[in-house]
Amino acid sequence: MSDYQLLIFDWDGTLADSIGRIVESMRLAARACDLELRTDEEIKGIIGLGLPEAIRALYPETCDPQVLRRVQLLYGEHYLSLEGQPSALFPGVVESLEAFRSAGYRLAVATGKTRRGLDRVLANYGWLDYFDVTRCADETASKPDPRMLHEILAHCRVSPGGALMVGDSAFDLQMARQAGMGAVAVGYGAQPLDMLRLYEPCLAIESFLELRAWLEVQQLGVDVGVS
């Protein structure tokens, strides 16, 4: 086994191809509240934050809590309607997660989704008991605060050096750095690799299968070194 014992995954844009639905839902909510529409890139730039934090980051000039709350509620309604058919998982995710489990890794999710939202999508995939532990932004601190990673590490009794955070946003990589753990930057989600590389990830990938291949090499390297 490699030095890593625990693999922690972001959900949206890392495991699930849901970025387009997030962007559309945010734009529909903003339009209904007569707010200035943001660009796709601006909306992608806040993906990973908890929803209240994301809306405040997009509309810092909007101080009325009732307006912000209405955007949040409408976003949730639009996203739920789009998720009548769950967002597809990225190619290679299902078989790779199974391979990781078979290899002895513990698996976790650290997401900006709400607990209700994550449980709904996990139930759709029959994965409510699949991960060792999951943490959501509405039950702990939003990314990039490292609290959710600290809670996952404590639950799994793994040190930061034995864990790896896999995510597609700067918030994921900042969170991992503050928690003292390594990170993998995912370039097929919300933010491009050229920006994510600024946070010095252990690995930068454009396909989930690249993570599996890299971990297999890591495992082989450790095994060879011990023999």
N, C-alpha and C positions, 0 to 999 in steps of 0.2 A: 504494500500500500504506500502511496505517496505520503508526504508530510501532511497533506491536507486531510482532515477527517470530516469536515463539514462544508457543504456547498450551499450558499445562500443566494437565492434568485429574486430579482425584481420580477414583477408579473407583466405589466403592460409594456410592450415593445421589447421584451426580453424572452419571455416564454410565449406570450400571446400577441398575435398580429392585430392589435386593437387601436393603434395610434390614429388611424383615419377616423374611427368612430369617436374618439375623444375630441379631435379637432372639430368635427362636424357638430357634436353635441354642445361644445362650448360656444361655437359661433351662433347656433340657433338660440341658445339661452341668452346670449348678449343682445342679439337682435330683438328678442321679445321684450327685453328691458330697456330698449332704446340706447344701448351703449355703443360706442364706436367699435367697429369690428376690428379685430386683430388679425395679422397675417398668420398663415399656417406655421411659419417658422417661430413667430412669437408665441403661439400656443404650444408648439412642441417644446419650446424652451422652459415651460413651467410643468411639463409632465414629469411626474415623480414626486412632486409635492403633494401634501394632503390637499383635498379640494378647497377648503377655506383659504389656505395659504396660497394656493394657485390662483384663485380669483383675485385676491388682494394684490398679488404680484402683477397680474395682468392689468388691473384697474386701480392703481394706487391713488388716483385722484378721486375715486368714489368712496366717500367716507360714510355714506348712509348705510347703517347695518341692515336695514330692511331691504334695500336694493341688493346688497351682497348676498343676503339670505335667499332672495328670490332667484338670483342667478344660480345659486347652488341647487335650489329645489328644481328649477327648470332643467339644469344640466342633468341632474339625476333622472328626471322623467324622460328626456330625450335619449340618454344613454341606454336606459332600460328598454326603451322601445326598439332601439337598434340592436340590442343584445338578445332579442327574441330568438335569434339564431346566434349562439355563442361565437365570439371571435375565434378564428382558427388558431391552433398552435403552430408555431413556425416549424418548417421542415427539420426533422431530426430530433425534435424535443422529446417526443414520447419514448422512442427507442434509446435515446441517450440517458434520460432519467432512469429508465429501467437498468441500463448498463451501470450507471453510477451506484444504484442501490445494490446490484449484484456484486459490485466491486467492494462494497462495505462502507461507502460514503453515507453520511447522514445528510438529509436534504431539508432545506427550510425556504420560506418565502418572506421577504421584507418588501412591503408594497405601500404606495401612497393611496391605494384603494381603501374604502371603508370595510369594516368587518362584514357587514351585510353584503356588500358587493363581492368581496372575495369568496365568501361562503357560497353565494349563489353560483358563481362560475365554477368553483370547485365541485359543487354538487352536480352541475351539468356534465362534468367529466368523470363523475364517480370517484373524485379525489379528496373527499372530505377528510379521510384518514391517511392520505398518501404521504404527506410531509411530516417530518418529526415535530415541527413547530412552524407556525406562521404568525406574523405581526403586521398590523395594519395601522395606518396613520391616525385613525380616530380613537385608538385605544392606547396610544403612546405618543411620543413626539414625532412630528413630521421630519422627513429628510430635509436637510442633511444632518440634523441632530443624530448622533450615534446611539441614542437610547434604545431603539428597537434592535440594533445589533447586539448591544450589551445584554439585552433581555434574552435574545436567542442564544448567545454564547453561554449565559448562565443556565438556561434550561437544558442545553445539551452538554454542559460541563466540558466545554472545549475552550482552549485559550485562543486569543486573537491570531496567533501564529499558525494555528491549525485550521483556520477557516478562510474561505474565499468568497467574496461578494461579486456577483455577476449582474451587471446592469447596463442600461443604455443611456443613462443621463449623468450629467455632472454631479447631480445630487447624490446618486449612488456611489460614485467614486469619492466624493468629498466625505460622505458618511463612513465609508470603509477606512479612509485615511485617518479620520478622527477616532475610529475604533481600534486603530492599530493593526488592521488586517490588510491582506492583499486584495486586489480587485482585478476583474476582467472587464474590459470595455467592449460593449456590443455595438457594432456600427450599422445594423440593419433596423434599428428602432427609431427613437425620437431625435437623437443628436448624432452628428457625423463623427467619425473616428478622429479626424484631424483636430477637432476640438477636445475630444475625450482624452487624447494622448497627452494633453497638457497636464493631466493629473497622474501621469506616470504609472499606468496600470501594468500588472505583470504580463498581461496578454491583451491584444486587441484583435477582435474577430469580426468577420463579415458573414459567418454562418455558424449556427449552433454546433454543428458537427465538428468544427474546428476545436471547440472546447473539449469535446470527448477525445479527439486525437491527441491533444496536448496533455491532457491528464493521463492518458495511457502511456505516453512517453515519460512523464514525471514518475509514474509508478514503476516503470521499467528501470529508470535511472536509479531510484532508491533501492530497488531489489538487487540490481547489479552491484551497487556499492556495498551492500551488506554481505553479499555472498563471498 
